Amino acid sequence: MRNINLALIILSSFFLLGASFDVGVEVPPVGFYYDQIIQITPVVVGGNNITIRIPLSYYFNTSTNITTLKPLGWLNGFMWSVFEEVAYKNVSFNSSHITWGAQGNSSVVYLDFDVVPPVMNVSYENITPVFYEKNFTISAPNHFVNVSASTNISQGHSAYYLYWLNQGNWLDKTTDYNLIIINETAFFSGFNTSTQYFKLEGYCVESWTCTAWSQNSCGTRVCVDQNSCGTTIFKPSEDLTCISWGGGGGGGDDQGEDEQGVIINGTKTFLGVPQNVSLNAFLGDTFFHSLIFKSVIDSPINLVLEQNDLIRLTEHNFFLKSNISKEIGLYIDANTLGLFEYELRIRSEGVEKTSLIRLNITKKPLSIFLENPELLRYQPIRIGILLDEKYRLGDDLLIYLRNEKRLVKIVDSDQEFVELFLDLEPREYDICASLHNEKLDSNIFSDCQKLVIRESPFREAPSKTIVDEAGFDKTIMLLGILVLVLFFIRRDDFEKALRKTKE
């Protein structure tokens, strides 16, 4: 019985091996080299038919007619032909088999045939002045490699990104798939089929140009977004406070001080400063505010700011050259709620003037938090959103990377949670949120959160390629052999048990 079972296993194995090479049972065998398939013509979505070439191997030396199954995975082929040495042979075919006259001693043999190209189906398209999104599927009945495609896009968006759906996650493939934009068309290439899901996102990237300051290096100016995005995330300041020393003439014997100025070395010098500087900040903000100083004569300056924990000067003592401006920064650390007032004393050679600095710190209406601020590459980024109810008026909430000046997501302001699937290079990022409230005509910015991306030890799952068919075929063969072996072993054990029962 063991010998019979062993023989059955060997015969089954040979049967499966023969099937894996698509050998007809009534003809001499022919081998298909699936791991050496060549795409003779480029694979372009919606383009021309693609010619496929599969190298063959004959396992006989005589001339004979071969009838065999069509190559695995290519049943939809047409215009079949076989090349032997120097000439093509005609091939007849039906729904499942191909037949041709073969010369067994041929050393160079391959099978050529055509298949239809992949097609694109658009499932969703959304166009706004700020954001563009297009979801589409590229599908084919066959497995192709190095596929290229193009699709129309909207005008008015200056930055586009391509995403590919892999195991439920949208991965950024803008660079990997060579996305380029020419006029109103997006071109990309280098991906595989049979069926793939893609998404194109376009953003309007702010590009600001500003007029000169109204008072040389301070005062007011006008800034215009050349791309007319309608957002002001990266808009430069249009107002810069000026503090200046004025100047005038005076008499030689005039000593002492009047309401207009003071006598310094026989010359009356006028000192003018703004009566106050008003600043608004949200709790947690840290930023600089610039004060510009200028004098008509050379003047040493000493600044004294009332002691506090919210505002500090970047410099206290400096020298002003005649008619040359100098910028001094106020560093604001808005760490306490409330309205605060501090005196700034400006001194120069016995002259002193006082300016009042008012700082109003309120609670920030928009804030975000990261569920995990340190992630491996390809892991989803989960962001919680906290927004004051009075601002939940249906406006768009913009998620962006500050250090890259790149928008990555636009969502409705009523969302409390956002999940991003981005392919970010391993390093540190500042991820932020902004809301432009149309009704209140105001911009609201969140604190930026630090996000650290580290390289993942696991790369993304590769797309299935043509070569996989041969590997899949061999796997099925081995599984079949294993099942047969287990079956006959269990059968032998059962027969032994049955004999013992009879005895």
C-alpha positions, 0 to 999 in steps of 0.5 A: 500500500505504501508503494502504491501511495508513493507512486500516486504522489509522484504521478500527482506531482508530475501532473501538477508540474506539467499543469504549471507549464500549461502543457496539453496532455496529448502533445509534447510539452512546451515551457512558458518563461513567465519571469522573462515576459517583455512589454514590447510597446509602452503601456499608456493608459487609454493608449494603443494596444500593447504587444507582449512577448513570452520566451518559450522552450520546446522539450522535443526535437521533432516537428509537430503541431502544438495545442496548449492553453493560453498563457496564464493571465493572458486569456484576453490576448489577440493577434497571436504569433510564434517566432522560431529562429528567423520566422514567424508562425501563424497561430490559431486560437479559441477561447482557451487554447492556441495551436501552431506548427512547431519545429522542435530543434529551434533554440530561439522561440517566443510567443507574441500577442497583443492586449488592450491597454489599461483604462481610467475611470474618474469617481470623484472631482471637487474644485474650489479656489483653494483646493482641487481633488480628483479620485480615479481608478486605473484598471486592466485585465492584465498585469503591466509594469512601468505604466504611464498615464495623464489626466486633465486637471483644473486651472488656478492651483499652483501645487499638485500631489499624487496619492496611491491607495495601498492597504487602505492608506493613501501614500504620497507618490508625487516623486516616485511616480514622476508627477509633472504638470503641463498646462492643464494636464497631469502626467505620471508614470512608473507604476504597475497594474492590474487595478490601482486607486489614485488621488490627485490633490491641488493647492493654491500656494500663496505667493506674496509681493509687497510695496515699499514701506511708507516710511523707508523701513517701517510704517505701512505697505500693501501685499498682494498674493500673485496666485489669488488663493484667497488664503493668508497663511503666509501673508507678510505683515503690512504694518510695522511700528516706527519709533523715531528721533526728530530733529530741528535747529536752535539758538546758541544761548538757549539753555534748558528744556521746553515742550518741543525738545532739549538742548544737546551741545547747543543744538535743539533736538526733538524726541518723538515716540508713539504714545502707545504700542498695542499688541494682541496675542493668543495664549501660547503665542511666541513672536517678535514685534519690531520697533524702528528707531531713527535720528537726524543726528548721531545719538546713543540710545538706552531702552528700559522696559518695565520688568515683566515675564511677557515682553522683553527687548532684544537689545537695550543699548545701541548707537544711532547714526544720523538718518540710518534706521535701526530695528529693535525687536520686542519678543512676546511670550504670551503665557498668561491670559489678560490685558497688560501694560508696560512702560518703555523708557527711551533715553539719550544723553539726558533726554527721556521719553516714555511709550506705553506698550499694551498686550492683550492675551486671549484664549486661542480659539483654534488648537490642534494636538497630535495623537502620536508626535513621533511616527514611523514613515508611512504611518497615518498622522492622527490630528485632534482639532479644538475649535471655539463653537462660534467659529464653526461656521462651515469655513474650510480648515487648512492643515499645513506643514509650516517649514515646507509652506505646504498645504496637506489637507483641507477639511470642514471646520466642524471636524474634530479629528483628521487622519493624514496619510503622507509619505514624509521623509524622515525628519522633523516637521511643524504641522499647523492649522489655520481657519479663515472665517469669512463672516468675521473676516479674520484669520485664526491660527493654531499652535504648530505641533512638532512631528518627528518622522523616523524611517520605517523598517517595513517598506510598503507592500509592492504592487503585483507585477507580471512576474508574480503569475509564475510565482503564484503558479508554483505556489499552487503546485507546491500546495497541491503536492502537500495536500496530496501527501497529507491525504495519503498519509492520513489514508494509510493511518485510517487503513491500519486502524481499520485492519486492527478493528477487524482483527 
